[in-house]
Amino acid sequence: MQINSPPVLIPPNAAVEPVLQKQLALLLESTGEGIYGIDMEGRCTFINRAGARMIGREPDEVLGCNMHDVTHHSHPDGQPYATHDCAIFNAFRQGLPCRIDTEVFWHRDHRSFPVEYSSYPLMDGDTVLGAVVTFVDITERKRTADALQLAKNELEQRVGERTQALSVALGQLRELSAYSENVREEERTRIAREVHDELGSLLVALKMDVNWMDKRLGEQQQRTPPEAEAMRTRLRSKCRNMSGLIERAVDNVGRIITDLRPSILDHQGLWAALEWQAHEFAQSAELVLDWTMQGTDGVELPEPEAMAVFRIFQEMLSNVARHAHATALTLRIQIENRVLTISVQDNGCGASALAFEAPTAYGVMGMRERARHFGGQLEISSQIGLGSAFTLRMPLSNI
């Protein structure tokens, strides 16, 4: 790298006054940089102690020696550095200064060290007499730069990995959101169908019965007493039938409401709702149930947490119903050391670990997201042919 610093001038006469010579000597020894001069053959004409010390020599040792052969003879990899390629020599041969920080000097004990050096032509009028070279050991600077570069590379790698992980997570989140929306839409469709098919037909039947009764009551005055009595008997029968229809409608409404949100969760709390859900599921799925609940007495969870636990529990049971083909179910609910643990284990067909990590395992993703939102975690262990076990662990900060 060429620089435009002015050349070093010396007086026209070769002799230097003793006072000036002494001042120059003090100046050379006072700096921490290495400084040496060379003639047109590359022989050392002077060197300060700092420079000699950096290359592991005494000043008297190198005076008159070719400095390229002494300390600049090889590249960092040990390959010979040809004299005609040396930037120091080319600088004064071409009359142009240079500054280099990508090369090394060599110590007396054959080890190299990185340096930053500058070479300035030494001029007598228009005549180039040689060059003055200043150099500093930049080992620490290089080490710091390498450490910074390494840290930068590691940071870029970590940022890339995190970005990739975030991209994957966002993709999974979008898929989970789409799946959740589909599930909600399917649930809306199911509820709408039930309302239409069940409640709708019941209400239509009731409306027809009411119209029939209204018409018959309007004709009552035209009937003879025996006919009127017979009609009253038919009307009472019709009322009983209507009462039965109303009871069926009430039952259907209650079932739909329970599907949306069990009232027992609001009236009797989470633990009663979990027990009710477990026994209802085991009965409907015809499973042998082993049920245990410990440490829950007097413990109440905040409504959002309770709802999350209940929905995760429902999804655990739903997974058993859809995939396990089990005949028995073991449920354990326990609070110990302010940690809620819910374990659902079946004796079904089981599955490989990859099945629960698949991008389409939306049920598992949903349970994990709910658990993670409240600082919990979901653990899954499963072996093909040996069933599966889902375990929810959630810290309880309010007890």
Residue pairs with C-beta under 8 A, 6 or more apart in sequence:
1 98
1 99
1 100
2 96
2 97
2 98
3 97
3 98
3 99
3 118
4 97
5 97
5 118
5 120
7 95
7 97
7 120
7 121
7 122
7 123
7 128
8 120
8 121
8 122
8 123
8 132
9 123
9 124
10 16
10 122
10 123
10 124
10 129
12 124
12 125
16 24
28 35
28 46
28 48
29 48
29 49
29 50
31 48
31 50
32 50
32 136
33 50
33 51
33 134
33 135
33 136
34 47
34 48
34 50
34 51
34 52
34 54
34 55
34 133
34 134
34 135
34 136
35 47
35 48
35 50
35 51
35 132
35 133
35 134
35 135
36 44
36 45
36 46
36 47
36 48
36 51
36 62
36 67
36 132
36 133
37 44
37 45
37 46
37 47
37 122
37 130
37 131
37 132
37 133
38 44
38 45
38 67
38 88
38 92
38 130
38 131
38 133
39 45
39 129
39 130
40 92
40 93
40 128
40 129
40 130
41 66
42 66
42 67
42 68
42 69
42 83
42 89
43 64
43 65
43 66
43 67
44 62
44 63
44 64
44 65
44 66
44 67
44 70
45 63
45 130
46 63
47 59
47 62
47 63
48 59
49 59
51 135
52 58
52 59
52 61
52 62
54 105
54 107
54 113
54 135
54 137
55 62
55 70
55 71
55 105
55 106
55 107
55 108
56 107
56 108
56 109
57 70
57 108
62 70
67 88
67 133
68 81
68 83
68 86
68 88
68 89
70 106
71 105
71 106
71 107
72 81
72 86
72 88
72 103
72 105
72 106
73 80
73 81
73 106
74 80
74 81
74 104
74 106
74 112
75 81
75 103
75 104
76 103
76 104
76 112
76 114
83 89
84 90
87 98
87 100
87 103
87 119
88 98
88 117
88 119
88 131
88 133
89 131
90 96
90 98
91 97
91 98
91 119
91 120
91 121
91 131
92 119
92 120
92 121
92 122
92 128
92 130
92 131
93 128
95 121
95 128
96 121
97 118
97 119
97 120
97 121
98 118
98 119
99 116
99 117
99 118
100 116
100 117
100 118
101 114
101 115
101 116
101 117
101 138
103 114
103 115
103 117
104 112
104 113
104 114
104 115
105 112
105 113
105 115
105 117
105 135
106 112
107 113
113 137
113 139
114 137
114 138
114 139
114 141
114 142
115 135
115 136
115 137
115 138
116 135
116 136
116 138
117 133
117 134
117 135
117 136
118 133
118 134
118 135
119 131
119 132
119 133
120 131
120 132
120 133
121 128
121 130
121 131
122 128
122 129
122 130
122 131
122 132
123 129
172 359
172 365
175 359
175 360
175 362
176 362
176 365
176 366
176 369
179 362
179 366
180 362
180 366
191 256
191 259
191 260
194 252
194 256
195 256
198 248
198 249
198 252
199 249
199 252
199 253
202 245
202 246
202 248
202 249
202 252
203 249
205 245
206 242
206 245
206 246
206 249
209 238
209 241
209 242
209 245
210 242
212 238
213 235
213 238
213 239
216 231
216 234
216 235
217 235
220 228
220 231
223 231
257 263
262 273
262 276
262 277
262 310
264 272
264 273
264 276
265 273
265 306
265 307
265 310
269 300
269 306
270 300
270 301
270 306
270 309
270 310
271 293
271 296
271 299
271 333
273 310
274 293
274 309
274 310
274 313
274 333
274 342
275 291
275 293
277 310
277 313
277 314
277 317
278 289
278 291
278 313
278 317
278 331
279 289
279 291
281 287
281 317
281 320
281 321
281 329
282 288
282 289
282 329
285 320
285 321
287 320
287 326
287 327
287 328
287 329
287 346
288 327
288 328
288 329
289 328
289 329
289 331
290 328
290 329
290 330
290 331
291 331
292 331
292 332
292 333
292 334
293 332
293 333
293 334
294 333
294 334
294 335
294 336
295 334
295 335
295 336
296 333
296 335
299 335
299 396
299 399
300 306
301 309
301 340
301 396
301 398
302 398
304 374
305 374
305 394
305 396
308 370
308 371
308 373
308 374
309 340
309 342
309 392
309 394
311 370
312 342
312 367
312 370
312 371
312 378
312 392
313 342
313 344
313 392
315 363
315 366
315 367
316 342
316 344
316 367
316 390
316 392
317 344
318 363
319 363
319 364
319 388
319 390
320 326
320 329
320 344
320 346
320 348
320 388
323 348
323 349
323 351
324 346
324 348
324 349
324 350
324 387
324 388
325 348
325 349
326 346
326 347
326 348
326 349
326 387
327 347
327 348
328 346
328 347
329 344
329 345
329 346
329 347
330 343
330 344
330 345
330 346
331 342
331 343
331 344
331 345
332 341
332 342
332 343
332 345
333 340
333 341
333 342
333 343
334 340
334 341
335 341
335 396
335 399
338 395
338 396
338 397
338 399
339 393
339 394
339 395
339 396
340 376
340 392
340 393
340 394
340 395
340 396
341 391
341 392
341 393
342 391
342 392
343 389
343 390
343 391
343 392
344 389
344 390
344 391
345 387
345 388
345 389
345 390
346 387
346 388
346 389
347 386
347 387
348 387
348 388
349 384
349 385
349 387
350 382
350 383
350 384
350 385
350 386
350 387
350 388
351 382
351 384
351 388
352 382
352 384
353 380
353 382
355 361
355 382
356 364
356 380
356 382
357 364
364 378
364 380
367 378
367 390
367 392
368 377
368 378
371 377
371 378
371 392
371 394
374 394
375 394
375 395
375 397
376 392
376 393
376 394
376 395
377 392
377 393
377 394
378 390
378 391
378 392
379 390
379 391
379 393
380 388
380 389
380 390
380 391
381 388
381 389
381 391
382 388
382 389
